[in-house]
């Protein structure tokens, strides 16, 4: 019976990581617990054996792996309220085959066996959880990826990673299904709890270094003859850090043959076909890419995370348990970004290149006429993600060996801005008078340099002029209502051990919205034609900040510009808002009254309803005098998709700055589409123990991952800022079917002690239904290109140059009926008009590259090996964990192919490894962990991005006194590892971020 089984299981506890949380209650054998612990770490009281510390957690995780059907890895809490790492993603990366992506210096999303976060399904206590994120904040959110940064680890009892499919496990994860387990009060009787406090010092912080608090607590109690239980947990965490980044933007990819570029309509920005001012020009089939921009960003981050959970349990009889739980998380992040940057106009350029076939820039430089600007900008990203989940569960042990479980939950996830400006905002400033500018690519850090015209000082605050600004407003909400009914029948005798069957209904409703207002006043004028001018802003708005010290982790940082000007975004926004109406009267978009929050022009509404019955049989028998098991089952999924999208209707175009164009939008309307699909998902797991403590496994399964929300939208969306060579847009497809993977796993595992094992496994995944995109070059809505018509050709002929500043000045002076003068720029003793040049019917039609997703017939094979060793060195207290994952596949990106040749490639494929050394004895614990991930392809079909290999060292130590009081210290990224990414060539760096250590120390009391 439930009550008797439960009472037996709690007699032996392993580090507070509760086996009963892992599905059905299990009995932990006392002998295993004794073998796993040093005698000094075993406390015997009334026949209860408690093993604590690192080794207890490892023994618990090992037991889960050993007893599981299929390939399952796990992490367990070392004690109540004490997870191994401060971040769940940081803990998951220790599992073989799991690697993580970081955001703001913290683990955020996970990749499993080379499949990125969108291919992994995350559950909370077996329930499908909604997820929300605003992404870059500059477009409508679309990802299904779960952000582990939302959850504090203190309220987690364990995490399971299912690497093979199973009929009884919800569908949605090709890479894995990750189940986060939280504690329940009736899992252990009596009063228990933990409270901890620590201070965190992040050495990355620009300027002021502060210690921020983290406080957590959990308390659980049972009463009324152990029939009632209540558990409360909570965590508050504050972190202040900085993420400094050097970045290089890009134009499109080109090949060395100018005729091929011309045939593909891609010549703007191309290297001079004659080779003038070019050293080692790429030729023939060589592939190269052109820098478009470069910048240094100093980003200060303030993150506040709040988590809480309340659980009530009632066991009126030994055969019935009722559970009600509420889980809450809130992650608020504010990032203030100050930057200095340059843009290239592709006029009088000089460059040097490495040898092909992937030619990378050694340097890229350009000379300018008067009017070119050096950009100083300030941005604010201030958003909050809030998750709420209310669930109920009834488990009844019915007569005849049947256990029936009814589980339901209502859960929401919402991400939104926390201010009256938007989710991602920026205000530009500039000093006009750049004579030449260069980016040097010879080191790991791209070095920007610039020369100003005589008499212009780039560090003179009085010369800074406010320019363009954008206020972007993104919103995302995901609501899931789910009901699951399952039954488990225990069969006594013969080969049939048990049968599981069940049904799940999931109603997933998503709203993803985005809007923006923008003023393309890059010449320093407001929307009403009044000149901002260099004197529009008081000089004391600007602060001079040293630049080289912000990148001291990279060699060559001494060659950076000595300093940049920063300014407070809110202070500048309020000045421009009050004096120049940049929000109430923007050039593009409209706002909610009294704010700078843009009205939504993109609004996607997607509803998915999935029904999923399943059945599986569990067989048990002997082979070679050892136990063997087979679990065979099938799951059926039927999903209906209803998608609607608000589509803004373009009404015209404007040429607003030297390299800036804008689309004017009018009214918007909703379009609606429907789709549906079915999947049969079989799964079979086999294991045997031919000799004691050696397990052989084999599994075969089908798994799926559903398309991202942007791909499912309806309607044509044009991006608001095309370039002179054309624009871009997207068209959704609600009829997309999920990715589907056919999986084979085999492994061998030797458990030679309760805390030590070694294993080797092979996996093979054949994936189909990949989502590719058609790229259609077409006109849209009759939009005209004001930078490609009779006016433009006349200006070039009259001036003898295509310099954008001079051409625009000519058109504004000579074609007043088709343009709008809004200001002027003084440079080199000359006055140049600025303003809007509108598209005319006689101008050439704008070309738009429209992408639409579709399920291709392309397939991919991903295969690899997983090796793991976990070893405890007898009774010394020392131990080690080593694992290595090799991932191979035929869907890799070929850097040498022409950018005009479409490629199919999977993101995230890379090898990974972990090495952990630990000590756990006499109350003292210490751990040093090294995590490494090889270079991987991060995305981009024409212009790929590769994230370079990265390794990080973390360390922690603690000492527990006999009364339950302990002190601890930890360090994250102890050696300050840097991160870097590049394009096709290693020289063309796209981002370079110096790494810094984060330290924490505190105390914990457990009872």
Residue, then its C-alpha position, 0 to 999 in steps of 0.5 A: x500500500x502507498x502508506x506502508x511503502x512510503x513509511x518503509x522508504x523513508x527509513x533510509x535517507x540519502x542526503x535529503x535527495x528523496x528517491x520517492x520523488x523519482x516516480x514510484x517509491x523505492x526502498x533504499x537498502x541500508x547496506x548500500x548507504x553504509x558502503x557509500x559513506x565513511x563511518x565518520x559520516x554515518x549517523x545512527x539514530x533509532x535504526x535510521x541511517x543518514x548519509x550526507x554530502x557529495x558522496x551521498x548525492x553521487x550515490x543517489x544519482x548513480x542508483x537512479x541511473x542504474x535502476x532506470x529503464x533506458x538511458x537516464x542521468x540524474x543530479x540530486x541535492x546533497x541535502x535539503x535546500x542544497x543543490x550542487x550548483x547555484x544555477x540549475x544549468x550549471x549543474x546540468x552541464x556536469x552530466x555526460x552529453x549536456x552542455x550549456x549556453x550562457x547569458x549574462x555570465x550565467x548558465x541559461x539553456x542546455x544542449x543535449x547530445x548536440x541538440x540545442x535548447x529548442x530540441x529539449x523538453x522541460x518538465x516540472x514534476x512530470x508536467x509540461x511547463x510553459x516558457x517565456x523569454x523576450x530573446x533579443x527584445x528587438x523582434x517578436x519572441x518565438x522560442x520554446x527554449x526553457x530558460x533555467x536562469x528563472x529558477x533558483x536551485x535551492x528549492x530543487x530536490x533533483x533533476x532527471x535527464x531522459x536521453x531515450x524516448x519512452x511512451x509514458x514520458x511526454x513528447x517534445x524533446x528530441x535531444x532529451x526530456x528534462x524533469x525537474x523534481x521538487x520536494x514533497x512533505x510526506x516524502x519524509x516525516x517530521x520537521x525538517x528544513x534549511x536556511x542559508x544566506x550568502x554574499x556574492x561578489x562579481x569581479x566583472x562589475x564595471x566601476x563599483x564592486x558590490x556584494x549582493x545578497x542571496x537568501x533561501x529557506x525551506x521548511x517541511x513538517x508532517x502532523x496528525x499521525x503523518x497524514x498531513x504535510x506542508x512544505x514552504x520554500x523560498x529564495x531571493x537572489x540579487x546579482x550585479x555584474x557586467x558583460x563587456x563585448x567587442x563585436x563586429x557586424x557584417x554585410x553579406x557573404x561574397x565569392x571572389x568572382x565579381x560576376x557571381x556576385x552580380x548574378x546574385x544581385x549582391x554587389x553593394x559592399x563588395x570588394x572593388x573588382x579591380x583590386x585597388x587598395x586591396x592586399x591579397x584580394x579573394x579570387x575565384x571561388x574564395x568566400x569572404x565577408x565584409x565588415x559592416x560595423x564594429x563596436x565596444x559595449x560596456x553592459x552593466x547588469x542588475x538581476x533579481x530572482x525570487x522563487x517560492x513554492x508551497x505544497x500541501x499533502x493529505x493522506x486520509x488512508x494508506x491507499x490515497x494521497x492528495x497533493x496541491x502545490x503552487x510554484x512561483x518564479x520571478x526573474x527581473x533583469x536590467x541591463x544598461x549598455x553604453x557603446x562606441x561604434x563605427x559604420x562603413x559606407x563601402x566607399x573609399x575602402x582599403x583592406x587586406x585578406x588572408x588566403x582562401x578558401x575562407x578569406x578573412x580580413x586582416x584589416x578593413x578601412x575606409x576614408x570619408x568625406x565630411x559628415x561621417x559620425x563616430x557613434x556613442x549610444x546608450x541602451x536599456x533592456x529591463x524585463x521580467x519573466x514570471x512563472x506561476x504553476x498551480x497543480x493538483x495530484x491524486x494517487x490511489x492504490x486501488x484493489x487488484x494491484x492497480x495504482x491510478x494517478x490523476x494530475x492536473x495543472x494550470x501554469x503561465x509564463x510571462x515576459x514583459x518590460x518593467x519600464x515605460x520605455x520598452x523591452x529593448x531601447x537605444x538612444x544614439x549620439x554622435x560626434x561628426x567628423x570622422x576622416x577614416x576608420x579601421x578595424x584590425x583583426x590580427x588579434x583575438x580582440x578586434x581593434x577599432x581605430x579612427x581619425x577625426x578631421x582637424x580640430x575635432x576631438x572625439x573626447x570633447x563632450x560639447x561636440x556630442x549630438x543626439x541622433x536616432x533612437x528606437x524604443x522596442x516593446x516585446x511581450x510574450x505569454x504562454x499558458x498551459x492547461x494539462x490533465x494527465x490520467x494514468x494507471x499502473x497494474x502490477x502483475x504477479x508471476x510469469x514474464x509480465x511484470x506490469x502494464x502502464x497506460x494513460x492519457x494526457x491533454x495539453x492546451x497550450x496558448x501563446x501570445x507573442x507581440x512586438x512593436x516599436x517607435x523609431x526616429x531616424x534622425x541620424x543627422x541630429x534633428x528631431x522629427x519636427x525638423x528642429x536641430x538637436x545640435x551639439x549644444x542640445x544636451x548639457x555636457x555634464x550628461x556625459x561621463x568619460x570611462x576608460x576602455x582598455x581596462x574593460x577588456x584587460x582579459x584579452x591581449x592587445x587591449x592596450x591598443x583600444x581607444x583610451x576612453x569612451x563617453x557614456x550617458x544615462x539612458x533615462x536622463x537622456x530619454x526624458x530630456x529628448x522626450x520633454x523637449x523634442x517629443x520623440x515618443x509622442x510624435x515619432x517618425x515611425x510607430x505610435x505609443x501608449x499615451x503618456x509613455x514610450x511603450x510602442x503599440x504592437x504591430x506584430x501580434x501572434x496568437x497560437x493555440x496548440x491542443x494535443x491529446x496523447x494516449x499511451x500504453x506500455x508493458x513491462x516485462x521481467x525475466x532472466x538471461x544467463x542467470x541474471x535479471x533482464x527487463x523489457x519495456x515496450x510501449x507506444x504513444x499517439x499524439x494528435x495536435x491541432x494548431x490555430x494561428x493568427x497574426x496581426x500584419x502591419x500594412x506598409x504604405x511607403x518608404x523613406x531614405x533617412x540617413x547615409x545608410x538608413x532606410x525606413x518603411x512607413x506602416x499604416x493600419x494592420x489586420x489579423x490573418x488566420x491559418x490552421x494546421x494539424x498533425x499526428x505522430x505514432x511514437x513507439x519505444x522499447x528499452x531492454x537491459x540485462x545484467x549478465x554478471x553482477x553489477x554489469x548492465x547492458x542496455x539497448x533502446x529504440x524510440x521515436x521522438x519529436x520536437x515541435x516548430x518554433x512559434x515564429x515559424x507557425x505564425x500567419x501573415x507576411x511581415x516586413x522588417x522595418x529598416x531595409x538597406x539600399x540593396x533591399x529589405x527582408x521579411x518573413x512569412x509563417x507556416x502553421x502547417x509545419x509538422x514536428x521534427x522527428x527522430x528515430x533513436x538507437x542507444x546501446x550502453x555498457x555500465x559497470x557499477x563496482x561500488x555504491x558510489x563508483x562506476x564506469x560506462x560507455x554508450x553509443x547513440x544514433x539519431x536519424x532526424x527528418x522533417x527539418x524546417x528549412x526556409x525558402x528565400x524568395x526575392x520579390x517586391x512587396x506592397x509596391x514599395x519603392x527604393x528612394x536610393x535607386x531611381x532617376x534622382x539618385x542617378x542624376x545626383x551621382x552624375x552631377x557630383x561624380x561620386x556616390x558618397x551618400x552624404x553628398x548624394x542626399x544633400x543634392x537630392x534634398x536641395x534639388x528635389x524639394x517636392x519629393x523630400x523633406x529637409x529636417x536639418x543640416x550638418x556642419x562639417x569641414x566648413x560646409x553645410x549638408x542638408x539632412x532629412x527624408x527622401x521619399x520613394x516615388x513611383x518612378x523609383x525602382x521597386x524595393x527588392x525583399x528577401x522573404x523567408x518562409x519555413x517548410x518541412x524539407x525532405x532533408x534528413x540528418x544523422x547524428x551519432x556519438x559516444x559517451x564515456x563516463x567514470x565516477x570513482x571514490x578512492x576507498x575511504x580517503x574522502x577523495x573522488x573524481x568524475x570524468x566524462x567525455x561526449x563525442x558528437x558527429x553528424x552529416x548535417x554540418x556547415x561547410x565554410x568553403x561553400x559559396x554563400x549563394x549555395x543553400x546549406x542544411x546544418x544543425x546548430x549546437x553540435x560539439x564535443x564536450x567534457x567534464x572533469x571533477x575532483x572532490x573531497x568529502x570527509x569529516x564534515x569537510x567538502x571541496x569540489x573543483x570542476x572543469x567544464x569544456x565545450x568544443x567549437x560549434x555552429x550557432x546559426x546563420x545560413x548565408x552568414x554563419x556564426x561559430x562559437x569557439x571552444x570554451x572551458x571554465x573552472x568552478x570551485x566550492x568548499x564547505x564545512x559542516x559543524x555537528x549541530x547542522x550549521x555549515x559555512x561555505x565558499x564558491x567561485x565560478x569561472x575561477x580563471x576568468x575564461x574569455x568567450x569568442x565567436x567568429x564567422x566563416x574565417x577565424x579572423x572575422x571575429x563577431x564577438x569577444x567577451x572577457x571573462x571574470x570570476x564570481x565569488x560567494x561565501x555564506x552559511x547554512x543551518x539545516x535541521 
